[in-house]
Amino acid sequence: MAGGGAGEGWLAAAVPVGLPLAFGCRRLWWLGYRRAAWVAGAALGAGTVATSLVAGPVALVLSAVVFSVPVWIGWYWLVRRG
């Protein structure tokens, strides 16, 4: 699969945008909410991928940040709750 197209350059640069969601799900996992971490990662990750297929690289970055916010809010709430 060598060769590649012109649009692959932005995709390689956009790979790190999934890290906030992954790290948030990892924190939920560490708190013992394993099923919630899997569900959140799959659902919100699918939303990010769907957005990236429709829009361009800027929208991908924004959607990745927006879709990771609920996971971080949930983690913060669970930590504060005890």
C-alpha positions as CSV (number, residue, x, y, z in Angstrom):
1,M,0.0,0.0,0.0
2,A,2.7,2.4,-0.9
3,G,2.2,5.6,-2.7
4,G,-0.6,7.4,-0.8
5,G,-2.6,10.3,-1.9
6,A,-2.4,14.0,-1.4
7,G,-4.9,14.0,1.5
8,E,-2.9,11.7,3.8
9,G,-0.6,14.4,5.1
10,W,-3.2,16.1,7.3
11,L,-4.4,12.7,8.5
12,A,-1.0,11.9,9.8
13,A,-0.8,15.2,11.6
14,A,-4.3,14.7,13.1
15,V,-3.5,11.4,14.7
16,P,-2.7,12.9,18.2
17,V,-6.2,14.6,18.4
18,G,-7.6,11.3,19.8
19,L,-5.4,11.4,22.8
20,P,-7.6,13.5,25.1
21,L,-10.4,11.0,24.7
22,A,-8.1,8.1,25.2
23,F,-6.6,9.5,28.3
24,G,-10.0,10.4,29.7
25,C,-11.3,6.9,29.1
26,R,-8.1,5.6,30.7
27,R,-8.8,7.6,33.9
28,L,-12.3,6.2,34.0
29,W,-10.8,2.7,33.7
30,W,-8.4,3.4,36.6
31,L,-11.4,4.5,38.7
32,G,-12.9,1.1,38.1
33,Y,-15.6,2.1,35.6
34,R,-14.3,-0.2,32.9
35,R,-17.6,-0.7,31.0
36,A,-18.2,3.1,31.0
37,A,-14.7,3.7,29.7
38,W,-15.3,1.3,26.8
39,V,-18.8,2.6,26.0
40,A,-17.6,6.2,26.1
41,G,-14.5,5.6,24.0
42,A,-16.5,3.7,21.4
43,A,-19.4,6.0,21.1
44,L,-17.5,9.3,21.3
45,G,-14.7,7.9,19.1
46,A,-17.2,7.0,16.5
47,G,-18.6,10.5,16.6
48,T,-15.1,11.9,16.0
49,V,-14.5,9.6,13.1
50,A,-17.9,10.4,11.6
51,T,-17.1,14.1,11.8
52,S,-13.7,13.6,10.2
53,L,-15.3,11.9,7.2
54,V,-17.7,14.8,6.6
55,A,-15.5,17.8,7.5
56,G,-11.9,18.7,7.2
57,P,-8.9,18.7,9.5
58,V,-9.9,21.7,11.6
59,A,-13.3,20.2,12.3
60,L,-11.6,16.9,13.3
61,V,-9.5,18.7,15.9
62,L,-12.5,20.6,17.3
63,S,-14.8,17.5,17.3
64,A,-12.1,15.5,19.1
65,V,-11.8,18.1,21.8
66,V,-15.6,18.5,22.1
67,F,-16.2,14.8,22.2
68,S,-13.6,14.3,24.9
69,V,-15.1,16.9,27.3
70,P,-17.9,14.7,28.6
71,V,-15.4,12.0,29.6
72,W,-13.3,14.5,31.5
73,I,-16.3,16.0,33.2
74,G,-17.5,12.5,34.2
75,W,-14.1,11.6,35.5
76,Y,-13.9,14.8,37.5
77,W,-17.4,14.3,38.9
78,L,-16.5,10.7,39.9
79,V,-13.3,11.8,41.6
80,R,-15.0,14.6,43.5
81,R,-17.8,12.3,44.5
82,G,-15.4,9.9,46.2
